């Protein structure tokens, strides 16, 4: 896939694992290409859509027949980020079998974070990096995204892919707003990075206005949803 050629003047919809993927009718939005990541295949709504780009996560079960069949059928652009893979997983027998089954190239590609890698924003996850990739490497007319949220203060919202409510037992970051790497600071910093982009008018935060969407105030200020888009997806 040629990032500069294929997306010129088109619209991209990036679907992440945040709760707004469950709570917004993003599938009613007009878009040309859909990008997603990690365990999207556990969400029936996302699974039913044509996938054009897929970011493979380290913890994703690459033996899942559902995932493998979907990628084999859709033939999306597939990549993993070496900086986020551990223990040479890409050299494992499982990974080799996965690649052979889906019959699709899998590229090793790190997203250019530049100075962002030193900010709290770099901990905000795969969806943020896909948004940066779309903004850096394409000339898409619109970069819509959903499922890039964080948590509400009660940690009562659910993950869109796993269905898990709140934090995992293994999550080491437990605070909502009490440290530099709290959920509030991490997501506000990520949205600050997006707001600082010269062409931020290409962005649409489809989770804007939801209580767990920690970037709402910034997106409202710098790239607000229009009334017609809000009415379409709410």
C-alpha positions in Angstrom: 0.0 0.0 0.0 1.4 3.4 -1.0 0.5 5.7 1.9 0.9 8.9 -0.1 -0.9 7.7 -3.2 -3.8 5.6 -2.0 -5.1 8.1 0.6 -5.0 11.4 -1.2 -8.3 13.2 -0.7 -9.8 10.1 1.1 -11.1 9.6 4.6 -9.6 7.2 7.2 -11.5 5.8 10.1 -9.2 4.5 12.9 -11.0 2.2 15.4 -9.3 1.6 18.7 -10.1 -0.4 21.8 -11.5 2.5 23.9 -15.1 2.5 25.1 -16.3 5.1 22.5 -16.0 2.3 19.9 -18.9 0.7 21.8 -20.9 3.9 22.5 -20.7 5.7 19.1 -22.4 4.7 15.9 -19.1 5.2 13.9 -20.3 2.7 11.3 -22.9 5.3 10.2 -20.1 7.7 9.2 -19.0 7.9 5.6 -15.3 6.8 5.3 -13.1 5.2 2.7 -10.6 3.2 4.7 -10.7 1.5 8.1 -7.6 1.0 10.3 -7.6 -0.9 13.5 -5.3 -2.8 15.8 -4.6 -5.5 18.4 -7.7 -7.6 19.4 -10.3 -5.9 17.1 -11.5 -9.4 16.0 -13.2 -9.9 19.5 -15.6 -7.1 18.7 -18.3 -8.3 16.2 -19.0 -4.9 14.9 -15.4 -4.2 14.0 -14.9 -7.7 12.7 -17.8 -7.3 10.2 -16.1 -4.3 8.5 -13.5 -4.4 5.8 -10.0 -3.9 7.3 -7.5 -1.9 5.3 -4.7 -1.5 7.8 -3.9 -3.6 10.9 -1.4 -2.9 13.6 -0.5 -6.2 15.2 0.1 -6.0 19.0 2.5 -8.1 21.0 -0.1 -9.6 23.3 -2.5 -10.5 20.5 -3.3 -14.2 20.1 -1.8 -15.0 16.7 -3.2 -18.5 16.9 -6.7 -17.2 16.7 -8.5 -18.7 13.7 -11.0 -15.8 13.7 -8.1 -13.3 13.4 -6.2 -15.3 10.8 -9.2 -15.9 8.6 -10.2 -12.2 8.7 -6.7 -11.0 7.7 -6.5 -13.7 5.0 -9.8 -12.6 3.6 -9.3 -8.8 3.7 -5.6 -8.7 2.9 -5.0 -5.4 4.8 -1.6 -3.7 5.2 -0.3 -5.4 8.3 2.6 -4.3 10.4 4.1 -4.7 13.9 6.3 -2.3 15.8 9.7 -3.8 16.7 10.0 -1.4 19.7 6.9 -3.0 21.2 7.6 -6.6 20.4 9.6 -8.6 22.9 11.6 -11.8 23.1 12.0 -12.0 19.3 8.4 -13.0 18.9 8.5 -12.3 15.2 11.0 -15.2 14.9 8.9 -17.7 16.7 7.3 -20.7 15.0 3.8 -19.3 15.9 4.6 -16.0 14.1 6.0 -17.8 11.1 2.9 -20.0 10.9 0.6 -17.0 11.3 2.3 -15.1 8.5 2.1 -18.1 6.2 -1.6 -18.7 6.9 -2.8 -15.1 6.3 -0.7 -15.0 3.1 -0.1 -11.3 3.6 3.2 -9.5 4.1 3.9 -8.3 7.7 6.2 -5.3 7.9 8.3 -4.2 10.8 7.6 -0.5 11.2 8.1 1.9 14.1 6.0 5.0 14.1 8.1 8.2 14.1 7.3 9.7 17.6 10.2 12.2 17.5 10.1 14.2 20.7 6.8 12.6 21.7 8.7 9.6 22.9 9.8 11.6 25.9 6.3 12.8 26.7 3.6 11.1 28.8 1.7 10.8 25.5 3.9 7.9 24.4 2.2 5.7 26.9 -1.3 6.3 25.4 -1.3 3.2 23.2 -1.5 1.9 19.7 -4.4 4.0 18.6 -2.4 7.2 19.2 0.4 5.9 17.1 -2.0 5.0 14.3 -3.4 8.5 14.3 0.1 9.9 14.1 0.9 7.5 11.2 -2.2 8.7 9.3 -1.3 12.3 9.9 2.4 11.9 9.1 2.3 9.5 6.2 -0.9 10.2 4.3 -2.6 13.1 2.6 -6.0 11.9 3.7 -8.7 14.5 3.7 -10.1 13.4 7.1 -8.6 11.2 9.9 -11.5 10.1 12.0 -10.8 8.2 15.1 -12.9 6.4 17.8 -11.8 4.3 20.8 -9.1 6.7 21.9 -10.4 7.7 25.3 -8.9 6.7 28.6 -11.0 6.0 31.7 -13.6 7.9 33.7 -12.7 8.7 37.3 -14.5 5.5 38.6 -12.8 3.3 36.0 -16.2 1.9 35.2 -16.0 2.0 31.4 -15.3 -1.1 29.3 -12.7 -2.0 26.8 -14.3 -2.3 23.4 -12.4 -5.3 22.2 -12.1 -7.5 25.4 -15.2 -6.3 27.1 -13.3 -5.9 30.4 -14.5 -3.2 32.7 -11.8 -1.0 34.3 -8.2 -2.0 34.8 -6.6 -5.4 34.4 -5.1 -7.0 37.5 -1.8 -6.8 35.8 -2.0 -3.0 35.0 0.8 -1.3 36.9 -0.6 2.2 36.3 -3.5 2.5 38.7 -4.0 6.2 39.2 -6.5 8.4 37.4 -4.9 11.8 37.9 -2.2 11.6 40.6 1.0 11.4 38.7 2.7 12.5 35.5 1.8 9.1 33.9 -1.8 9.0 35.2 -4.5 8.3 32.7 -5.6 11.9 32.6 -2.1 13.3 32.0 -1.2 10.6 29.5 -4.3 11.2 27.3 -4.4 15.0 27.7 -0.8 15.1 26.7 -1.5 12.9 23.6 -4.4 15.1 22.6 -2.1 18.1 23.1 0.3 16.6 20.6 -2.6 16.1 18.1 -3.8 19.7 18.7 -0.4 21.0 18.0 -0.3 19.6 14.5 -0.5 22.3 11.8 -3.1 20.3 9.9 -5.2 19.3 12.9 -8.4 20.3 11.1 -8.1 16.9 9.4 -8.9 15.2 12.7 -12.2 14.1 14.2 -12.5 12.7 17.7 -15.7 10.7 17.5 -15.6 10.0 21.2 -15.8 13.8 22.0 -18.2 14.6 24.8 -18.2 11.2 26.6 -17.2 11.3 30.2 -14.3 8.9 29.8 -12.9 10.7 26.7 -10.1 12.5 28.3 -9.3 14.5 25.2 -12.7 16.1 24.8 -11.8 19.6 25.9 -8.8 19.8 23.6 -10.6 18.4 20.6 -13.6 20.7 21.1 -11.2 23.6 21.0 -8.9 22.6 18.2 -10.8 20.2 15.9 -14.4 20.1 17.1 -17.0 17.7 15.8 -19.5 19.4 13.5 -23.2 19.2 14.6 -24.1 16.9 11.6 -21.3 14.4 12.4 -22.3 14.4 16.1 -25.9 13.7 15.2 -24.9 10.9 12.9 -22.8 9.0 15.4 -24.4 9.7 18.8 
